[in-house]
Amino acid sequence: MCIAWPMCVKELLPGKECIAELDGISRKISWRLLDTLQVGDHVLVHAGYAIEKVDIEAAREQLEVMEELKENYTRSKSRF
């Protein structure tokens, strides 16, 4: 299963790279797979690449789903 994390673009860099942030953690990622990108855009990031632009609501929904998955995993793991 592949997971793409929603991140917010904080800074554009040369060579179609950017700094993106999630929960205070910043990463340098490539946006070569996208046509355009601006500071403030939200993107889904997989394996260091922005694979899709999303609006802020879609990013929030994705994070909520991921948090639920994490909580369910933690609960099921504690039963063993």
Backbone atoms as SQL, in Angstrom:
CREATE TABLE atoms (id INTEGER PRIMARY KEY, chain TEXT, resi INTEGER, resn TEXT, atom TEXT, x REAL, y REAL, z REAL);
INSERT INTO atoms VALUES
  (1, 'A', 1, 'MET', 'N', 0.840, -1.172, 0.000),
  (2, 'A', 1, 'MET', 'CA', 0.000, 0.000, 0.000),
  (3, 'A', 1, 'MET', 'C', 0.891, 1.241, 0.000),
  (4, 'A', 2, 'CYS', 'N', 0.562, 2.196, -0.818),
  (5, 'A', 2, 'CYS', 'CA', 1.294, 3.454, -0.896),
  (6, 'A', 2, 'CYS', 'C', 0.528, 4.532, -0.149),
  (7, 'A', 3, 'ILE', 'N', 1.258, 5.363, 0.550),
  (8, 'A', 3, 'ILE', 'CA', 0.644, 6.453, 1.300),
  (9, 'A', 3, 'ILE', 'C', 1.230, 7.769, 0.810),
  (10, 'A', 4, 'ALA', 'N', 0.366, 8.724, 0.530),
  (11, 'A', 4, 'ALA', 'CA', 0.787, 10.072, 0.157),
  (12, 'A', 4, 'ALA', 'C', 0.339, 11.019, 1.268),
  (13, 'A', 5, 'TRP', 'N', 1.289, 11.788, 1.781),
  (14, 'A', 5, 'TRP', 'CA', 1.018, 12.708, 2.880),
  (15, 'A', 5, 'TRP', 'C', 0.716, 14.107, 2.351),
  (16, 'A', 6, 'PRO', 'N', -0.320, 14.746, 2.853),
  (17, 'A', 6, 'PRO', 'CA', -0.580, 16.137, 2.458),
  (18, 'A', 6, 'PRO', 'C', 0.399, 17.075, 3.154),
  (19, 'A', 7, 'MET', 'N', 1.019, 17.940, 2.373),
  (20, 'A', 7, 'MET', 'CA', 1.978, 18.899, 2.911),
  (21, 'A', 7, 'MET', 'C', 1.717, 20.267, 2.304),
  (22, 'A', 8, 'CYS', 'N', 2.131, 21.295, 3.009),
  (23, 'A', 8, 'CYS', 'CA', 1.973, 22.673, 2.547),
  (24, 'A', 8, 'CYS', 'C', 3.310, 23.185, 2.017),
  (25, 'A', 9, 'VAL', 'N', 3.285, 23.791, 0.833),
  (26, 'A', 9, 'VAL', 'CA', 4.494, 24.327, 0.215),
  (27, 'A', 9, 'VAL', 'C', 4.871, 25.635, 0.912),
  (28, 'A', 10, 'LYS', 'N', 6.099, 25.682, 1.413),
  (29, 'A', 10, 'LYS', 'CA', 6.576, 26.851, 2.146),
  (30, 'A', 10, 'LYS', 'C', 7.554, 27.704, 1.336),
  (31, 'A', 11, 'GLU', 'N', 8.302, 27.065, 0.421),
  (32, 'A', 11, 'GLU', 'CA', 9.315, 27.801, -0.339),
  (33, 'A', 11, 'GLU', 'C', 9.583, 27.074, -1.651),
  (34, 'A', 12, 'LEU', 'N', 9.664, 27.838, -2.737),
  (35, 'A', 12, 'LEU', 'CA', 10.025, 27.271, -4.030),
  (36, 'A', 12, 'LEU', 'C', 11.534, 27.361, -4.213),
  (37, 'A', 13, 'LEU', 'N', 12.133, 26.306, -4.727),
  (38, 'A', 13, 'LEU', 'CA', 13.569, 26.235, -4.951),
  (39, 'A', 13, 'LEU', 'C', 13.843, 26.032, -6.439),
  (40, 'A', 14, 'PRO', 'N', 15.062, 26.274, -6.885),
  (41, 'A', 14, 'PRO', 'CA', 15.388, 26.024, -8.290),
  (42, 'A', 14, 'PRO', 'C', 15.239, 24.535, -8.647),
  (43, 'A', 15, 'GLY', 'N', 15.037, 24.276, -9.924),
  (44, 'A', 15, 'GLY', 'CA', 14.995, 22.898, -10.408),
  (45, 'A', 15, 'GLY', 'C', 13.737, 22.140, -10.052),
  (46, 'A', 16, 'LYS', 'N', 12.615, 22.857, -9.950),
  (47, 'A', 16, 'LYS', 'CA', 11.329, 22.246, -9.610),
  (48, 'A', 16, 'LYS', 'C', 11.387, 21.464, -8.299),
  (49, 'A', 17, 'GLU', 'N', 12.056, 22.055, -7.318),
  (50, 'A', 17, 'GLU', 'CA', 12.045, 21.521, -5.970),
  (51, 'A', 17, 'GLU', 'C', 11.437, 22.569, -5.046),
  (52, 'A', 18, 'CYS', 'N', 11.007, 22.128, -3.877),
  (53, 'A', 18, 'CYS', 'CA', 10.424, 23.054, -2.917),
  (54, 'A', 18, 'CYS', 'C', 10.624, 22.510, -1.517),
  (55, 'A', 19, 'ILE', 'N', 10.372, 23.375, -0.555),
  (56, 'A', 19, 'ILE', 'CA', 10.318, 22.971, 0.846),
  (57, 'A', 19, 'ILE', 'C', 8.837, 22.868, 1.195),
  (58, 'A', 20, 'ALA', 'N', 8.446, 21.702, 1.705),
  (59, 'A', 20, 'ALA', 'CA', 7.062, 21.478, 2.113),
  (60, 'A', 20, 'ALA', 'C', 7.061, 21.081, 3.587),
  (61, 'A', 21, 'GLU', 'N', 5.963, 21.386, 4.278),
  (62, 'A', 21, 'GLU', 'CA', 5.898, 21.204, 5.720),
  (63, 'A', 21, 'GLU', 'C', 4.631, 20.461, 6.128),
  (64, 'A', 22, 'LEU', 'N', 4.780, 19.629, 7.148),
  (65, 'A', 22, 'LEU', 'CA', 3.641, 18.961, 7.786),
  (66, 'A', 22, 'LEU', 'C', 3.961, 18.834, 9.272),
  (67, 'A', 23, 'ASP', 'N', 3.104, 19.346, 10.109),
  (68, 'A', 23, 'ASP', 'CA', 3.273, 19.265, 11.568),
  (69, 'A', 23, 'ASP', 'C', 4.629, 19.767, 12.041),
  (70, 'A', 24, 'GLY', 'N', 5.096, 20.854, 11.446),
  (71, 'A', 24, 'GLY', 'CA', 6.349, 21.449, 11.872),
  (72, 'A', 24, 'GLY', 'C', 7.602, 20.787, 11.321),
  (73, 'A', 25, 'ILE', 'N', 7.429, 19.760, 10.510),
  (74, 'A', 25, 'ILE', 'CA', 8.569, 19.067, 9.905),
  (75, 'A', 25, 'ILE', 'C', 8.642, 19.460, 8.436),
  (76, 'A', 26, 'SER', 'N', 9.796, 19.972, 8.025),
  (77, 'A', 26, 'SER', 'CA', 9.995, 20.420, 6.643),
  (78, 'A', 26, 'SER', 'C', 10.847, 19.421, 5.881),
  (79, 'A', 27, 'ARG', 'N', 10.516, 19.252, 4.603),
  (80, 'A', 27, 'ARG', 'CA', 11.253, 18.360, 3.719),
  (81, 'A', 27, 'ARG', 'C', 11.444, 19.029, 2.371),
  (82, 'A', 28, 'LYS', 'N', 12.571, 18.740, 1.747),
  (83, 'A', 28, 'LYS', 'CA', 12.772, 19.183, 0.371),
  (84, 'A', 28, 'LYS', 'C', 12.178, 18.100, -0.524),
  (85, 'A', 29, 'ILE', 'N', 11.276, 18.504, -1.406),
  (86, 'A', 29, 'ILE', 'CA', 10.632, 17.552, -2.303),
  (87, 'A', 29, 'ILE', 'C', 10.689, 18.073, -3.742),
  (88, 'A', 30, 'SER', 'N', 10.466, 17.182, -4.661),
  (89, 'A', 30, 'SER', 'CA', 10.405, 17.541, -6.078),
  (90, 'A', 30, 'SER', 'C', 8.951, 17.750, -6.481),
  (91, 'A', 31, 'TRP', 'N', 8.725, 18.728, -7.359),
  (92, 'A', 31, 'TRP', 'CA', 7.376, 18.896, -7.909),
  (93, 'A', 31, 'TRP', 'C', 7.413, 18.757, -9.430),
  (94, 'A', 32, 'ARG', 'N', 8.351, 17.957, -9.941),
  (95, 'A', 32, 'ARG', 'CA', 8.509, 17.729, -11.381),
  (96, 'A', 32, 'ARG', 'C', 7.274, 17.104, -12.029),
  (97, 'A', 33, 'LEU', 'N', 6.448, 16.449, -11.245),
  (98, 'A', 33, 'LEU', 'CA', 5.267, 15.786, -11.793),
  (99, 'A', 33, 'LEU', 'C', 4.073, 16.732, -11.945),
  (100, 'A', 34, 'LEU', 'N', 4.213, 17.973, -11.488),
  (101, 'A', 34, 'LEU', 'CA', 3.133, 18.954, -11.550),
  (102, 'A', 34, 'LEU', 'C', 3.484, 20.048, -12.552),
  (103, 'A', 35, 'ASP', 'N', 2.455, 20.684, -13.100),
  (104, 'A', 35, 'ASP', 'CA', 2.684, 21.772, -14.053),
  (105, 'A', 35, 'ASP', 'C', 3.044, 23.085, -13.357),
  (106, 'A', 36, 'THR', 'N', 2.311, 23.415, -12.320),
  (107, 'A', 36, 'THR', 'CA', 2.534, 24.675, -11.614),
  (108, 'A', 36, 'THR', 'C', 2.474, 24.438, -10.112),
  (109, 'A', 37, 'LEU', 'N', 3.106, 25.339, -9.385),
  (110, 'A', 37, 'LEU', 'CA', 3.088, 25.255, -7.928),
  (111, 'A', 37, 'LEU', 'C', 3.386, 26.637, -7.367),
  (112, 'A', 38, 'GLN', 'N', 2.711, 26.978, -6.263),
  (113, 'A', 38, 'GLN', 'CA', 2.933, 28.257, -5.599),
  (114, 'A', 38, 'GLN', 'C', 3.092, 28.021, -4.102),
  (115, 'A', 39, 'VAL', 'N', 3.777, 28.935, -3.442),
  (116, 'A', 39, 'VAL', 'CA', 3.863, 28.906, -1.991),
  (117, 'A', 39, 'VAL', 'C', 2.439, 28.961, -1.437),
  (118, 'A', 40, 'GLY', 'N', 2.156, 28.106, -0.471),
  (119, 'A', 40, 'GLY', 'CA', 0.816, 28.036, 0.116),
  (120, 'A', 40, 'GLY', 'C', -0.034, 26.920, -0.452),
  (121, 'A', 41, 'ASP', 'N', 0.362, 26.373, -1.603),
  (122, 'A', 41, 'ASP', 'CA', -0.376, 25.236, -2.163),
  (123, 'A', 41, 'ASP', 'C', -0.213, 24.022, -1.258),
  (124, 'A', 42, 'HIS', 'N', -1.212, 23.158, -1.276),
  (125, 'A', 42, 'HIS', 'CA', -1.145, 21.882, -0.565),
  (126, 'A', 42, 'HIS', 'C', -0.992, 20.782, -1.607),
  (127, 'A', 43, 'VAL', 'N', -0.081, 19.862, -1.326),
  (128, 'A', 43, 'VAL', 'CA', 0.206, 18.777, -2.265),
  (129, 'A', 43, 'VAL', 'C', 0.230, 17.451, -1.524),
  (130, 'A', 44, 'LEU', 'N', -0.071, 16.381, -2.250),
  (131, 'A', 44, 'LEU', 'CA', 0.124, 15.039, -1.719),
  (132, 'A', 44, 'LEU', 'C', 1.535, 14.620, -2.090),
  (133, 'A', 45, 'VAL', 'N', 2.290, 14.145, -1.105),
  (134, 'A', 45, 'VAL', 'CA', 3.700, 13.804, -1.313),
  (135, 'A', 45, 'VAL', 'C', 3.898, 12.313, -1.079),
  (136, 'A', 46, 'HIS', 'N', 4.511, 11.669, -2.068),
  (137, 'A', 46, 'HIS', 'CA', 4.859, 10.254, -1.958),
  (138, 'A', 46, 'HIS', 'C', 6.294, 10.064, -2.444),
  (139, 'A', 47, 'ALA', 'N', 7.115, 9.437, -1.629),
  (140, 'A', 47, 'ALA', 'CA', 8.499, 9.114, -1.985),
  (141, 'A', 47, 'ALA', 'C', 9.282, 10.341, -2.450),
  (142, 'A', 48, 'GLY', 'N', 9.021, 11.487, -1.796),
  (143, 'A', 48, 'GLY', 'CA', 9.772, 12.692, -2.102),
  (144, 'A', 48, 'GLY', 'C', 9.274, 13.487, -3.293),
  (145, 'A', 49, 'TYR', 'N', 8.133, 13.092, -3.858),
  (146, 'A', 49, 'TYR', 'CA', 7.560, 13.788, -5.013),
  (147, 'A', 49, 'TYR', 'C', 6.158, 14.281, -4.699),
  (148, 'A', 50, 'ALA', 'N', 5.876, 15.531, -5.079),
  (149, 'A', 50, 'ALA', 'CA', 4.507, 16.036, -5.031),
  (150, 'A', 50, 'ALA', 'C', 3.784, 15.403, -6.215),
  (151, 'A', 51, 'ILE', 'N', 2.760, 14.617, -5.929),
  (152, 'A', 51, 'ILE', 'CA', 2.083, 13.892, -7.002),
  (153, 'A', 51, 'ILE', 'C', 0.742, 14.509, -7.392),
  (154, 'A', 52, 'GLU', 'N', 0.222, 15.391, -6.537),
  (155, 'A', 52, 'GLU', 'CA', -1.075, 16.009, -6.837),
  (156, 'A', 52, 'GLU', 'C', -1.283, 17.223, -5.958),
  (157, 'A', 53, 'LYS', 'N', -1.845, 18.286, -6.526),
  (158, 'A', 53, 'LYS', 'CA', -2.258, 19.434, -5.718),
  (159, 'A', 53, 'LYS', 'C', -3.656, 19.152, -5.179),
  (160, 'A', 54, 'VAL', 'N', -3.890, 19.549, -3.926),
  (161, 'A', 54, 'VAL', 'CA', -5.202, 19.375, -3.306),
  (162, 'A', 54, 'VAL', 'C', -5.574, 20.667, -2.592),
  (163, 'A', 55, 'ASP', 'N', -6.876, 20.871, -2.395),
  (164, 'A', 55, 'ASP', 'CA', -7.276, 22.050, -1.628),
  (165, 'A', 55, 'ASP', 'C', -7.107, 21.749, -0.140),
  (166, 'A', 56, 'ILE', 'N', -7.188, 22.771, 0.668),
  (167, 'A', 56, 'ILE', 'CA', -6.897, 22.630, 2.096),
  (168, 'A', 56, 'ILE', 'C', -7.885, 21.684, 2.779),
  (169, 'A', 57, 'GLU', 'N', -9.122, 21.670, 2.353),
  (170, 'A', 57, 'GLU', 'CA', -10.110, 20.763, 2.953),
  (171, 'A', 57, 'GLU', 'C', -9.766, 19.309, 2.660),
  (172, 'A', 58, 'ALA', 'N', -9.364, 19.013, 1.433),
  (173, 'A', 58, 'ALA', 'CA', -8.961, 17.647, 1.086),
  (174, 'A', 58, 'ALA', 'C', -7.734, 17.239, 1.899),
  (175, 'A', 59, 'ALA', 'N', -6.809, 18.166, 2.106),
  (176, 'A', 59, 'ALA', 'CA', -5.620, 17.875, 2.914),
  (177, 'A', 59, 'ALA', 'C', -6.023, 17.564, 4.352),
  (178, 'A', 60, 'ARG', 'N', -6.929, 18.338, 4.908),
  (179, 'A', 60, 'ARG', 'CA', -7.395, 18.095, 6.289),
  (180, 'A', 60, 'ARG', 'C', -8.096, 16.752, 6.405),
  (181, 'A', 61, 'GLU', 'N', -8.938, 16.428, 5.438),
  (182, 'A', 61, 'GLU', 'CA', -9.635, 15.144, 5.460),
  (183, 'A', 61, 'GLU', 'C', -8.641, 13.985, 5.405),
  (184, 'A', 62, 'GLN', 'N', -7.630, 14.107, 4.564),
  (185, 'A', 62, 'GLN', 'CA', -6.605, 13.068, 4.445),
  (186, 'A', 62, 'GLN', 'C', -5.885, 12.883, 5.783),
  (187, 'A', 63, 'LEU', 'N', -5.544, 13.987, 6.447),
  (188, 'A', 63, 'LEU', 'CA', -4.862, 13.896, 7.738),
  (189, 'A', 63, 'LEU', 'C', -5.748, 13.263, 8.805),
  (190, 'A', 64, 'GLU', 'N', -7.039, 13.558, 8.771),
  (191, 'A', 64, 'GLU', 'CA', -7.973, 12.948, 9.724),
  (192, 'A', 64, 'GLU', 'C', -8.040, 11.439, 9.525),
  (193, 'A', 65, 'VAL', 'N', -8.103, 10.999, 8.282),
  (194, 'A', 65, 'VAL', 'CA', -8.136, 9.563, 7.986),
  (195, 'A', 65, 'VAL', 'C', -6.854, 8.894, 8.476),
  (196, 'A', 66, 'MET', 'N', -5.724, 9.535, 8.237),
  (197, 'A', 66, 'MET', 'CA', -4.453, 8.969, 8.672),
  (198, 'A', 66, 'MET', 'C', -4.381, 8.880, 10.195),
  (199, 'A', 67, 'GLU', 'N', -4.908, 9.879, 10.881),
  (200, 'A', 67, 'GLU', 'CA', -4.916, 9.855, 12.342),
  (201, 'A', 67, 'GLU', 'C', -5.794, 8.707, 12.845),
  (202, 'A', 68, 'GLU', 'N', -6.947, 8.489, 12.227),
  (203, 'A', 68, 'GLU', 'CA', -7.815, 7.375, 12.609),
  (204, 'A', 68, 'GLU', 'C', -7.112, 6.036, 12.392),
  (205, 'A', 69, 'LEU', 'N', -6.431, 5.891, 11.273),
  (206, 'A', 69, 'LEU', 'CA', -5.693, 4.652, 11.001),
  (207, 'A', 69, 'LEU', 'C', -4.622, 4.412, 12.062),
  (208, 'A', 70, 'LYS', 'N', -3.915, 5.482, 12.423),
  (209, 'A', 70, 'LYS', 'CA', -2.867, 5.372, 13.438),
  (210, 'A', 70, 'LYS', 'C', -3.455, 4.948, 14.781),
  (211, 'A', 71, 'GLU', 'N', -4.572, 5.558, 15.169),
  (212, 'A', 71, 'GLU', 'CA', -5.215, 5.215, 16.442),
  (213, 'A', 71, 'GLU', 'C', -5.691, 3.768, 16.446),
  (214, 'A', 72, 'ASN', 'N', -6.306, 3.333, 15.347),
  (215, 'A', 72, 'ASN', 'CA', -6.780, 1.952, 15.267),
  (216, 'A', 72, 'ASN', 'C', -5.620, 0.972, 15.310),
  (217, 'A', 73, 'TYR', 'N', -4.529, 1.290, 14.639),
  (218, 'A', 73, 'TYR', 'CA', -3.350, 0.431, 14.654),
  (219, 'A', 73, 'TYR', 'C', -2.781, 0.335, 16.066),
  (220, 'A', 74, 'THR', 'N', -2.686, 1.459, 16.750),
  (221, 'A', 74, 'THR', 'CA', -2.143, 1.486, 18.098),
  (222, 'A', 74, 'THR', 'C', -3.006, 0.657, 19.044),
  (223, 'A', 75, 'ARG', 'N', -4.318, 0.794, 18.924),
  (224, 'A', 75, 'ARG', 'CA', -5.232, 0.011, 19.779),
  (225, 'A', 75, 'ARG', 'C', -5.101, -1.471, 19.490),
  (226, 'A', 76, 'SER', 'N', -5.064, -1.864, 18.226),
  (227, 'A', 76, 'SER', 'CA', -4.990, -3.288, 17.896),
  (228, 'A', 76, 'SER', 'C', -3.647, -3.870, 18.311),
  (229, 'A', 77, 'LYS', 'N', -2.593, -3.094, 18.225),
  (230, 'A', 77, 'LYS', 'CA', -1.261, -3.561, 18.598),
  (231, 'A', 77, 'LYS', 'C', -1.169, -3.794, 20.103),
  (232, 'A', 78, 'SER', 'N', -1.874, -2.985, 20.887),
  (233, 'A', 78, 'SER', 'CA', -1.804, -3.107, 22.350),
  (234, 'A', 78, 'SER', 'C', -2.539, -4.356, 22.847),
  (235, 'A', 79, 'ARG', 'N', -3.357, -4.969, 22.011),
  (236, 'A', 79, 'ARG', 'CA', -4.074, -6.173, 22.414),
  (237, 'A', 79, 'ARG', 'C', -3.201, -7.430, 22.356),
  (238, 'A', 80, 'PHE', 'N', -2.063, -7.343, 21.724),
  (239, 'A', 80, 'PHE', 'CA', -1.210, -8.541, 21.563),
  (240, 'A', 80, 'PHE', 'C', -0.175, -8.638, 22.629);
